[in-house]
Amino acid sequence: MRFAAEVSDLELADYQRAVRLLLRHPLVTATWPDEKALPRIRRFSAELRRDLSEAFGYRLELHGSTARLVRTADRLEPDRPALTRTGRPFDRQRYAYLSLCLATLGRAGIQITLTELADAVAGDANRIAGLGLDPDAGADRRAFVDAVAWLEDRGVLRLADGSSAAWASDPGTGEALYDIARDAVFALFRPPRVLQHIDSVTALLERSLSSSGNAERRAAAQAARRAVLERPIVYFDDVPAEIGNHLRGQALPADLYRLTGLRLERRAEGVLLVDTSNWSVERFPGTGSVAQAAVLLAVAIAERVSDPDGRRARRMPMPDLAEAHTKLIAQVDAGLPAGIPIAMDTAEPAAQPPPEETEERKLPLITDSFLREATAEILTSYGSAFGAAWHTDPDRLRAEAVALLVRFGAVLAVPGGVLARPLIGRYRSTVAQVKQRTLF
């Protein structure tokens, strides 16, 4: 056994729960995600620190009443935003306020009022062109409160007196006093490099400096394990050959099961980790109208691709995912503050021969018109399962359901529609049942 070697069989299930807990919540405080989480981590801290480093290249840091799993990133993930308490993704304004809140709290003492925090953040924000913060402006105040609530939920700020809701309604009359968990503040803001010296977001990604064959194989094995954890599904065509070799190997399923207690499912096209313990932040199929529409769309797409009596779906070559990632990096780098020199890497990357466009590498195109028709049929067939808002705006339901399928690797968005990926085949001949709404 390479992992959990010091853990007895009687404790293995508890150890695996601790691993899953850290993977789902890289920041653990005295109250986040609950009061029992931190003792579970501390119980196995030595084993966790060793195994997470060896298996994934992650670093576990324990400071006071805070545990932080510093993860290694292999690529940018645009579909993992911070969320408000109502489930809305953070926008650029909220991210900026969150960063300025952390900077202010790092300079503060052990307590701070919400008004003091707002004044300090406003002072910094008003010096940034295009940002600003006016607590009397409703949109600015709501964005600021969302950033503070994110910190409050995770135990970075602990309400000692007053009410943040009252301040949010009227900053002139309401007030709130917070205790500052300084361990959590410092654990949150620990960039791996000095940000002033970063010329591109790629500097925050993992860069292998290994020079020996053994080190390169170890790095590839870690990247393969990370890919299975970080992505809902890993297709062999989406990863370099050296990582694909580890994904096809016999050691990977045993290693991941020993660490997490979860089974790896392998097919000809790729692998996925089957979530039987509810450790994922988002699951598919899930609950809610969008998730229900998404699985019904997946069934319709699978039937369209495999229908022997219908017109054959046109097949298209898969877009270059590396090119899409490069464009995403350029979009992020465009947000660097003006005046910071960008040291561009002028070295030409080694030319890679394009993959042969065989029929197997081409994917079926599902057009937007088909998706609109399928969404209309879903609303007609399962009318009472969807609220009136979705019936009046079926395009939004279609767009959000397709976006969910994209996040889980079931389809790939392209101009004019989506390309059906192999995961869609799982829903072929599926009989979907949607829970009907109770009218009375």
C-alpha positions in Angstrom: 0.0 0.0 0.0 1.5 3.3 -1.1 -1.2 5.5 0.7 -2.8 5.4 4.1 -0.1 2.9 5.0 -0.2 3.9 8.7 -4.0 3.8 8.9 -5.6 0.7 10.3 -8.5 -1.0 8.6 -10.8 0.0 11.5 -9.9 3.7 10.9 -9.8 3.6 7.1 -13.4 4.7 6.5 -12.9 7.7 8.9 -9.6 8.6 7.1 -11.3 8.5 3.7 -14.0 10.8 5.0 -11.3 13.2 6.1 -9.7 13.1 2.6 -13.1 13.8 0.9 -13.8 16.6 3.4 -10.6 18.4 2.5 -11.0 17.8 -1.2 -14.5 19.4 -1.0 -13.6 22.1 1.5 -9.9 23.2 1.0 -10.5 25.7 3.8 -11.6 24.3 7.1 -12.2 26.6 10.2 -13.6 26.1 13.6 -17.1 26.5 12.2 -16.8 25.8 8.5 -18.1 23.6 7.1 -19.2 22.5 10.6 -17.8 22.2 14.1 -16.8 18.5 13.6 -14.7 19.1 10.5 -11.5 20.5 12.0 -11.1 17.7 14.7 -11.5 15.1 11.9 -8.6 16.7 10.0 -6.4 17.1 13.0 -6.9 13.4 13.9 -5.1 12.3 10.8 -3.0 15.4 10.1 0.3 13.6 9.7 -1.1 10.9 7.3 -3.1 13.5 5.4 -0.1 15.8 4.9 2.0 13.0 3.6 -0.5 11.3 1.4 -2.0 14.4 -0.2 1.5 15.6 -1.0 2.7 12.3 -2.5 -0.6 11.5 -4.4 -1.6 14.9 -5.7 1.2 17.4 -5.0 -1.1 19.2 -2.6 0.1 20.9 0.6 -1.9 20.7 3.8 -1.2 23.6 6.2 -2.6 23.7 9.8 -2.5 27.0 11.7 -4.4 27.4 15.0 -8.0 26.7 14.3 -7.6 26.6 10.5 -6.7 23.9 8.0 -5.9 24.9 4.4 -5.3 22.5 1.5 -3.2 24.3 -1.0 -4.0 22.7 -4.3 -1.9 22.5 -7.5 -3.6 23.8 -10.6 -2.9 22.3 -14.0 -5.2 24.5 -15.9 -7.7 27.3 -15.5 -11.2 26.2 -14.4 -13.8 28.9 -15.4 -16.8 27.0 -14.0 -15.9 27.1 -10.3 -17.0 30.5 -9.1 -17.5 31.7 -5.6 -21.2 31.8 -4.8 -23.4 34.2 -2.9 -25.8 32.9 -0.2 -28.5 32.7 -2.9 -26.4 30.7 -5.2 -25.4 33.4 -7.7 -21.9 33.4 -9.0 -19.6 36.2 -8.0 -18.9 38.8 -10.6 -15.7 40.9 -11.0 -17.0 43.5 -8.5 -17.6 41.0 -5.8 -14.3 39.3 -6.3 -12.6 42.7 -6.1 -14.4 43.6 -2.8 -13.5 40.1 -1.4 -9.8 40.7 -2.1 -9.9 44.2 -0.6 -11.7 42.8 2.5 -8.9 40.3 3.0 -6.3 43.0 2.6 -8.1 45.2 5.2 -8.5 42.3 7.6 -4.9 41.4 7.3 -4.0 44.9 8.6 -6.8 45.0 11.3 -6.7 43.9 14.9 -9.0 41.3 16.5 -12.3 43.1 15.9 -13.8 45.3 13.3 -17.2 46.9 12.7 -18.9 46.5 9.3 -18.8 50.3 8.9 -15.1 50.4 9.5 -14.6 47.5 7.0 -16.7 49.2 4.4 -14.9 52.5 4.8 -11.5 50.9 4.5 -12.6 48.9 1.4 -14.2 52.0 -0.1 -11.0 53.9 0.4 -9.0 51.3 -1.6 -11.8 50.7 -4.2 -12.2 54.4 -5.0 -8.6 54.6 -6.0 -9.1 51.8 -8.6 -10.4 53.1 -11.9 -13.7 51.4 -12.8 -14.4 49.9 -9.3 -15.2 52.3 -6.5 -17.6 51.6 -3.6 -20.4 53.8 -2.4 -22.2 52.2 0.5 -25.3 54.4 -0.2 -25.6 52.9 -3.7 -27.7 49.8 -3.6 -25.7 47.8 -6.1 -22.4 48.5 -4.4 -23.8 47.8 -1.0 -25.2 44.4 -2.1 -22.0 43.4 -3.7 -20.0 44.3 -0.6 -22.4 42.5 1.7 -22.1 39.4 -0.5 -18.3 39.4 -0.1 -18.6 39.9 3.7 -21.2 37.1 3.9 -18.8 34.7 2.0 -16.2 35.4 4.7 -18.7 35.2 7.5 -20.0 31.8 6.3 -16.5 30.4 6.4 -15.7 31.6 9.9 -13.2 34.2 8.8 -15.5 36.9 10.4 -17.7 35.9 13.4 -20.6 38.1 14.4 -20.0 39.4 17.9 -22.8 42.0 18.1 -25.4 43.7 16.0 -26.8 42.6 12.7 -25.3 42.7 9.2 -28.8 42.5 7.7 -29.7 45.8 9.4 -26.6 47.4 8.0 -27.3 46.1 4.6 -30.8 47.6 4.7 -29.6 51.0 6.0 -25.9 51.6 6.7 -26.8 54.8 8.5 -28.7 53.0 11.3 -27.6 49.4 11.4 -24.2 48.1 12.6 -22.4 44.9 13.2 -19.3 44.0 15.2 -17.1 41.1 14.0 -14.4 39.0 15.6 -11.6 38.4 13.1 -10.2 34.8 12.8 -6.7 35.9 11.9 -5.5 32.3 11.2 -8.2 32.0 8.6 -7.4 35.4 7.1 -3.7 34.4 6.6 -4.7 30.9 5.3 -6.9 32.4 2.7 -4.5 34.9 1.3 -1.3 32.9 0.8 -0.4 33.3 -2.9 2.4 30.9 -4.1 4.2 33.8 -5.7 4.5 37.6 -5.0 1.6 38.9 -7.0 3.5 42.1 -8.0 6.0 39.9 -9.8 3.4 37.9 -11.8 3.2 38.7 -15.5 0.5 36.1 -16.4 -2.0 34.0 -14.6 0.0 31.0 -15.9 2.6 31.8 -13.2 0.0 30.4 -10.7 -0.3 27.1 -12.5 2.0 24.1 -11.8 5.2 24.2 -13.8 7.1 20.9 -13.6 10.9 21.5 -13.1 11.7 17.8 -13.0 14.8 16.7 -14.8 14.9 12.9 -14.2 12.8 10.3 -15.8 11.5 9.1 -12.4 10.5 12.6 -11.4 8.7 13.1 -14.7 6.8 9.9 -14.2 5.9 10.8 -10.6 4.7 14.3 -11.8 2.6 12.6 -14.6 1.0 10.2 -12.1 0.1 13.1 -9.7 -1.4 15.0 -12.7 -3.5 12.0 -13.6 -4.8 11.6 -10.1 -5.6 15.4 -9.9 -7.4 15.3 -13.2 -9.7 12.5 -12.0 -10.5 14.5 -8.8 -10.8 18.0 -10.5 -12.9 17.0 -13.5 -16.3 15.3 -13.7 -14.9 13.1 -16.5 -11.5 12.8 -18.1 -11.3 11.8 -21.7 -8.1 10.3 -22.9 -8.2 12.6 -26.0 -8.1 15.7 -23.6 -4.9 14.9 -21.8 -1.2 14.4 -22.9 -0.2 10.8 -23.7 2.0 10.4 -20.5 -1.0 11.3 -18.3 -3.3 9.0 -20.4 -1.0 6.1 -19.7 -1.4 6.5 -16.0 -5.2 6.9 -16.4 -5.2 3.5 -18.2 -2.9 1.9 -15.6 -4.0 -0.5 -12.9 -2.5 1.5 -10.0 -4.8 4.5 -10.4 -8.1 2.9 -9.4 -6.5 1.2 -6.3 -4.8 4.4 -5.2 -7.9 6.5 -5.4 -10.0 3.9 -3.7 -7.6 3.6 -0.9 -7.5 7.4 -0.4 -11.1 8.4 -1.0 -13.2 5.2 -0.8 -14.6 6.0 -4.3 -14.6 3.7 -7.3 -13.1 4.6 -10.7 -15.1 3.8 -13.7 -13.1 3.3 -16.9 -14.5 3.2 -20.5 -12.8 3.1 -23.9 -13.0 6.9 -24.1 -12.0 7.9 -20.6 -12.5 7.6 -16.8 -14.6 9.1 -14.1 -14.8 8.9 -10.3 -18.2 7.7 -9.2 -19.5 9.8 -6.4 -21.3 7.5 -4.0 -20.6 9.6 -0.9 -22.0 13.0 -1.9 -18.5 14.7 -1.7 -18.9 16.7 -4.9 -19.9 20.3 -4.8 -22.3 19.7 -7.7 -23.6 16.4 -8.9 -25.3 15.2 -12.1 -28.1 14.2 -12.3 -29.0 16.6 -9.5 -32.1 18.3 -8.1 -33.8 21.5 -9.3 -35.5 22.5 -12.6 -32.2 23.1 -14.5 -30.8 19.7 -13.5 -34.0 18.0 -14.4 -34.1 19.7 -17.8 -30.4 18.8 -18.4 -30.9 15.1 -17.8 -34.0 15.1 -20.1 -32.0 17.0 -22.7 -29.2 14.4 -22.4 -31.7 11.6 -23.0 -33.0 13.5 -26.1 -29.5 14.1 -27.4 -28.6 10.4 -26.9 -31.7 9.3 -28.8 -30.9 11.8 -31.6 -27.4 10.5 -32.0 -28.4 6.8 -31.9 -31.7 6.9 -33.7 -31.5 4.3 -36.6 -34.6 5.6 -38.3 -33.8 9.3 -38.1 -31.5 11.5 -40.2 -27.9 10.9 -39.3 -26.4 13.7 -37.2 -23.6 15.5 -38.9 -20.2 14.9 -37.3 -17.6 17.5 -36.8 -14.0 17.5 -35.6 -13.6 18.4 -31.9 -12.2 22.0 -31.4 -8.7 22.4 -30.1 -9.1 22.6 -26.3 -5.5 23.8 -25.9 -6.3 26.8 -28.1 -9.5 27.5 -26.1 -7.4 27.4 -22.9 -4.9 29.9 -24.4 -7.7 32.3 -25.2 -9.0 32.0 -21.6 -5.5 32.8 -20.3 -5.4 35.9 -22.6 -8.7 37.1 -21.2 -7.6 36.8 -17.6 -4.3 38.5 -18.4 -6.1 41.4 -20.0 -7.3 42.3 -16.4 -3.8 43.0 -15.1 -3.6 46.5 -13.7 -2.3 49.1 -16.2 1.4 50.0 -15.7 2.6 46.5 -14.8 5.0 45.3 -17.5 4.1 42.0 -19.0 7.1 39.8 -19.8 5.8 37.8 -22.7 7.4 34.4 -23.4 8.7 34.8 -26.9 9.9 31.2 -27.3 7.9 29.4 -29.9 6.3 26.2 -28.5 7.3 23.0 -30.0 5.1 22.2 -33.0 2.8 19.3 -32.4 1.4 17.4 -35.4 -2.4 17.8 -35.5 -4.3 14.6 -34.6 -5.6 12.6 -37.5 -9.2 13.5 -38.1 -10.6 10.0 -38.2 -14.3 9.4 -38.1 -13.9 8.2 -34.5 -12.4 11.6 -33.5 -15.4 13.5 -34.9 -18.4 14.2 -32.7 -22.1 14.4 -33.6 -23.4 18.0 -33.9 -26.6 18.7 -32.1 -28.0 22.0 -33.5 -29.5 24.8 -31.5 -32.8 24.3 -33.3 -33.0 20.7 -32.1 -32.2 21.8 -28.5 -35.0 24.4 -28.7 -37.4 21.8 -29.9 -36.4 19.3 -27.3 -36.7 21.9 -24.5 -40.2 22.8 -25.8 -41.2 19.1 -25.7 -39.8 18.8 -22.2 -41.9 21.7 -21.0 -45.0 20.3 -22.7 -44.5 16.7 -21.4 -43.5 17.7 -17.8 -45.4 21.0 -17.6 -46.2 20.9 -13.9 -42.7 20.0 -12.9 -41.4 23.4 -14.1 -42.4 26.7 -12.7 -44.2 29.4 -14.6 -40.9 31.4 -15.0 -39.4 28.6 -17.0 -42.4 28.3 -19.2 -42.3 32.0 -20.1 -38.5 31.9 -20.8 -37.7 28.5 -22.3 -34.5 29.8 -23.9 -33.0 30.5 -20.5 -33.9 27.0 -19.3 -32.2 25.6 -22.4 -29.1 27.7 -22.0 -28.7 26.9 -18.3 -29.3 23.1 -18.9 -26.8 23.1 -21.8 -24.3 24.9 -19.6 -24.7 22.3 -16.9 -24.1 19.5 -19.5 -20.9 21.4 -20.7 -19.6 21.6 -17.1 -19.9 17.8 -16.7 -18.3 17.0 -20.0 -21.4 15.6 -21.6 -21.4 18.0 -24.5 -19.0 20.6 -26.0 -20.4 24.0 -26.9 -19.6 25.1 -30.5 -21.1 27.8 -32.7 -24.6 26.7 -33.8 -25.1 24.0 -31.2 -23.2 21.4 -29.1 -21.1 18.4 -29.9 -22.2 15.2 -28.1 -19.4 13.6 -26.2 -19.2 9.9 -25.2 -20.7 10.5 -21.7 -24.0 11.2 -23.4 -24.2 7.5 -24.3 -24.8 6.7 -20.7 -28.3 8.1 -21.0 -29.3 6.2 -24.1 -32.6 4.4 -23.6 -33.0 6.0 -20.2 -36.5 6.4 -18.9 -36.6 9.7 -17.1 -39.0 10.4 -14.3 -39.5 14.0 -13.1 -41.1 14.7 -9.7 -44.2 16.7 -10.2 -44.9 19.9 -8.3 -47.5 19.8 -5.6 -50.3 22.2 -6.4 -52.0 22.2 -3.0 
